Structures are given as structure tokens and as C-alpha cells.
Amino acid sequence: MAKALYSQIIWQHYRQPLNRHKLSKPNLKFAGANYSCGDQLAFYVKLDKQGKIKAVGWQGGGCAIAQASASVFSELIKGKTLTQVKKLTNQTVLKKLKLKLSPTRIKCALLPLHIIKDQEKLLKLEL
């Protein structure tokens, strides 16, 4: 019954997540949580000389949607600059998941995007 609630993409990425590992010597780490439901994620990013993401890894836990979204998102951002990632929209991420979600579950799906966008703002404030 639970499988009927989620798309094939969610199940595939939840059961066999892509890039779920901690990178050694990352250039950047972004971490955050959705405290309303307990999702916690951390992303590790290595940049090339042009500032493009050449490798990404992630770790964390939480619901199937948050973890599947982290997997999908990690593939989506490869080859992009942080500026390009910051310009990604909620709709871009949700389309990749191919699932209609309630407002509560949308927060789970968008956690990876918001972690990086929020951290980017914090990094700029600290400079």
C-alpha cells in the first residue's frame, strides 16, 4: 500500500540512492534539517577549477521522499556552478521527482535545494 503512495522514482532512489557517501576532502559542506518531520541531510561538494561541481556526496536520514530527493538532487547539480544551483527552482526539483505532494511533504522533497540555497546566503553574510 505504501508503494502506491510514491512514484517509481521515489522508490528507486530511496532503495538505491545515488551519491550517498561522504566525500573525502570536499570544498564545501552544506547541512540542514526539516525539524517538523526529522529529515536531516548533509551535502559534500568538490568544485573544479572553473567552479563547477565535479563531485557530490550526501548523508542523512529521514523519510523516503527526503532521501530520494537528495539522491535525485545530487545528480541534478553535477556540472553546475553554485550560482546555477542557487537559481534552480522548486518546480525543477519537483518535476524530477514526478510526484504530486501535499504541502507538508513538499518540504521534505525540497530540503536539498533549500539547504544549499540557505547555506549560500549564510556564506555570503560571513564574508
Helices and strands as residue ranges (DSSP letters): H 2-5, H 8-15, E 28-34, E 39-47, E 53-61, H 64-77, H 82-86, H 90-97, H 103-126
